[in-house]
């Protein structure tokens, strides 16, 4: 395993300076704008830059490598564009506002810790799956075709969900209202579900390598979305801000889309289960 990892790790080390450079620029801009939530803007760019470094270092341009770099590029540009569109006229993300309040005396140091240390380290670790694919350079297989199909499904699902939420937030008057239509009818975080599909699609690309570290990236991103910066923080205290969210949580799956449960005589039932 160590011998298999060595070429991958060496390739990854070559991308580390570029990743930290982008993170450093992001931190400086966040201080200038006094808006730490621009961290969302640079997050997908870190992965794209790392994957480009891996492609150049591999010095080969196979079907698998080209398909992977195209998928990463489309994913990165889409996510970056949407983050800018969503955040340019909005105040700083509520999660970072809470962070400011809790660490007002040393917030600059705290933002340095988040943006210039943890963000590039996590992105660099997540990019390992791209390095593994570039080093392995396996021929195209059925797994790659399934991976492309899963990636297409995930990116479309995520894009539709993001746009539905964006339109809802622009049209709704009361901030305590919850989006419960479209894809958001079937799970509370369809955009995160689509994102998970994207990363597990890249996992399929890396399977031919036989490298056990291919699980690192999809598990890392899924864990971040579920337990760290995604769902866990987003839903913390949300029932106090949105009166209808408690019932939404009870009747609707968290991540995996499914038919919502209906309330009958004070109890929740799956649709169709009553005959």
C-alpha positions in Angstrom: 0.0 0.0 0.0 2.9 2.4 0.8 4.5 1.7 -2.5 1.2 2.3 -4.3 0.7 5.5 -2.5 4.1 7.0 -3.0 3.7 8.2 -6.6 0.3 9.6 -5.7 1.6 11.4 -2.6 4.5 12.9 -4.5 2.1 14.2 -7.2 -0.1 15.7 -4.4 2.9 17.5 -2.9 3.4 19.3 -6.1 -0.1 20.8 -5.9 0.2 21.8 -2.3 1.8 25.3 -2.9 -0.8 26.3 -5.4 -3.6 25.2 -3.1 -2.2 27.3 -0.2 -1.5 30.2 -2.5 -5.2 30.4 -3.5 -6.2 30.0 0.2 -3.9 32.8 1.2 -5.4 35.1 -1.4 -8.9 34.2 -0.3 -8.0 35.1 3.3 -6.6 38.5 2.3 -9.7 39.3 0.3 -11.9 38.2 3.1 -10.2 40.6 5.5 -10.5 43.4 2.9 -14.2 42.7 2.3 -14.8 41.8 6.0 -16.7 38.8 4.7 -15.4 35.4 5.6 -18.1 33.5 3.8 -16.2 34.1 0.5 -14.6 30.9 1.6 -17.4 29.3 -0.5 -16.1 31.0 -3.6 -12.6 29.5 -3.4 -13.5 26.0 -2.2 -14.2 24.4 -5.7 -11.3 26.3 -7.2 -8.9 24.6 -4.9 -10.0 21.2 -6.3 -9.8 22.4 -9.9 -6.3 23.8 -9.5 -5.1 20.6 -7.8 -6.5 18.4 -10.5 -4.9 20.5 -13.2 -1.5 20.1 -11.5 -2.0 16.4 -11.4 -3.0 16.2 -15.1 0.1 18.2 -16.1 2.4 16.1 -13.9 0.9 12.9 -15.3 2.1 13.9 -18.8 -0.6 11.7 -20.4 -4.0 12.5 -21.8 -6.1 9.4 -21.8 -9.9 9.2 -22.1 -10.2 8.6 -18.4 -8.0 11.6 -17.5 -9.7 14.0 -19.9 -13.2 12.9 -18.8 -12.2 13.4 -15.2 -10.7 16.9 -15.7 -13.8 18.0 -17.7 -16.1 16.8 -14.9 -14.0 18.6 -12.2 -13.9 21.7 -14.3 -17.7 21.8 -14.9 -18.4 21.0 -11.2 -16.0 23.7 -10.0 -17.2 26.5 -12.3 -20.8 25.8 -11.6 -20.4 25.7 -7.9 -18.2 28.8 -7.9 -20.7 30.7 -10.1 -23.7 29.8 -8.0 -21.9 30.7 -4.8 -21.1 34.2 -6.2 -24.6 34.6 -7.5 -26.2 33.6 -4.2 -23.8 35.6 -2.0 -23.1 38.8 -3.8 -26.1 40.7 -2.5 -26.5 38.8 0.7 -25.1 39.5 4.2 -22.5 37.1 5.6 -23.7 33.6 6.1 -25.4 33.1 9.5 -22.9 30.4 10.6 -20.1 32.8 10.2 -22.0 35.6 11.9 -22.2 33.3 14.9 -18.5 32.7 14.7 -17.8 36.4 14.7 -19.9 36.9 17.8 -18.2 34.0 19.7 -14.6 35.1 18.8 -14.9 38.8 18.2 -11.6 39.5 20.0 -9.5 37.2 17.9 -11.6 36.8 14.8 -8.8 37.6 12.3 -6.8 34.7 13.8 -9.8 32.5 13.8 -10.5 33.2 10.1 -6.8 32.5 9.3 -7.2 29.2 11.0 -10.3 28.3 9.0 -9.4 29.7 5.6 -5.6 29.4 5.4 -5.2 26.1 7.3 -8.3 23.8 7.4 -9.8 24.7 4.0 -6.7 24.0 1.9 -5.8 20.9 4.0 -9.3 19.4 3.5 -9.4 20.3 -0.2 -5.9 18.9 -0.7 -6.9 15.6 1.0 -10.1 15.5 -1.0 -8.2 16.0 -4.2 -6.3 12.7 -3.6 -8.9 10.8 -5.6 -8.0 12.9 -8.7 -4.3 12.2 -8.2 -5.0 8.4 -7.8 -6.8 8.4 -11.1 -4.1 10.4 -12.9 -1.3 8.1 -11.6 -3.2 4.9 -12.4 -4.2 5.9 -15.9 -6.4 2.8 -16.5 -8.2 2.3 -19.7 -11.9 3.2 -20.1 -14.2 0.6 -18.5 -17.9 0.1 -17.7 -17.2 1.6 -14.3 -16.2 4.8 -15.9 -19.4 4.9 -17.9 -21.5 4.3 -14.8 -19.5 7.0 -13.1 -20.2 9.5 -15.8 -23.9 8.7 -15.6 -23.9 9.1 -11.8 -22.0 12.4 -12.1 -24.4 13.7 -14.7 -27.4 12.8 -12.4 -25.7 14.4 -9.4 -24.7 17.6 -11.1 -28.2 18.1 -12.6 -29.9 17.2 -9.3 -27.7 19.6 -7.4 -28.1 22.4 -9.9 -31.9 22.1 -10.0 -32.1 22.1 -6.2 -29.8 25.1 -5.9 -31.8 27.1 -8.4 -35.1 26.2 -6.7 -33.9 27.4 -3.4 -32.4 30.5 -4.9 -35.7 31.5 -6.6 -37.6 30.7 -3.4 -35.4 32.9 -1.2 -35.7 35.8 -3.7 -39.5 35.6 -3.9 -40.5 34.6 -0.3 -41.3 37.5 2.0 -41.2 35.8 5.4 -37.8 34.4 6.3 -39.3 31.8 8.6 -41.0 30.1 5.6 -39.5 26.8 4.4 -39.2 25.5 0.8 -41.2 22.3 0.6 -41.8 22.0 -3.2 -39.8 20.7 -6.1 -36.9 18.5 -5.1 -37.1 19.9 -1.6 -40.4 18.0 -1.1 -38.5 14.7 -1.2 -35.5 15.5 1.1 -34.4 18.4 3.2 -31.0 18.8 1.4 -31.3 17.7 -2.2 -28.4 19.9 -3.2 -26.1 18.0 -0.8 -27.5 14.7 -2.1 -26.5 15.7 -5.6 -23.0 16.7 -4.3 -22.6 13.3 -2.7 -23.5 11.6 -6.0 -20.8 13.7 -7.8 -18.1 12.5 -5.4 -19.1 8.9 -5.4 -19.1 9.0 -9.2 -15.4 10.0 -9.0 -14.9 7.1 -6.6 -16.0 4.8 -9.4 -13.3 6.3 -11.6 -10.7 5.5 -9.0 -11.7 1.8 -8.4 -9.4 0.3 -11.1 -6.4 1.6 -9.2 -7.0 -0.9 -6.4 -5.8 1.8 -3.9 -7.6 1.7 -0.6 -7.3 5.5 -0.2 -9.9 6.0 -2.9 -12.5 6.0 -0.1 -10.9 9.1 1.6 -12.3 11.8 -0.6 -16.0 10.6 -0.9 -16.1 9.8 2.8 -14.5 13.1 3.7 -16.9 15.2 1.6 -20.0 13.2 2.7 -18.9 13.6 6.4 -18.4 17.3 6.0 -21.9 17.7 4.4 -23.6 15.6 7.0 -21.7 16.2 10.3 -19.5 19.3 10.1 -20.2 22.4 8.0 -23.3 21.3 6.2 -26.5 19.8 7.5 -25.5 19.7 11.2 -24.7 23.4 11.4 -27.5 24.5 9.0 -30.2 22.8 11.0 -28.9 23.7 14.4 -31.6 25.8 16.1 -33.5 26.2 12.8 -36.8 25.2 14.4 -36.6 28.3 16.5 -36.2 30.5 13.4 -38.8 28.7 11.2 -42.0 27.5 12.9 -42.8 25.0 10.2 -39.4 23.3 10.0 -40.1 20.9 12.9 -42.9 19.2 11.0 -40.7 19.4 7.8 -38.0 17.4 9.6 -40.4 14.8 10.9 -42.1 14.2 7.5 -39.1 14.6 5.1 -35.9 12.6 4.8 -32.6 14.4 5.5 -30.5 13.5 2.5 -31.9 10.6 0.4 -35.0 11.6 -1.6 -38.1 9.7 -0.8 -41.9 10.2 -0.7 -42.7 12.5 2.3 -44.6 11.1 5.2 -48.1 12.4 5.9 -49.6 13.2 9.2 -52.8 11.3 10.0 -54.5 11.6 13.4 -51.3 13.0 14.9 -49.0 10.2 13.6 -46.8 10.1 10.5 -47.3 7.6 7.8 -45.7 6.8 4.4 -47.8 7.8 1.5 -49.8 4.8 0.2 -49.3 2.8 3.4 -52.9 3.2 4.5 -54.4 1.4 1.5 
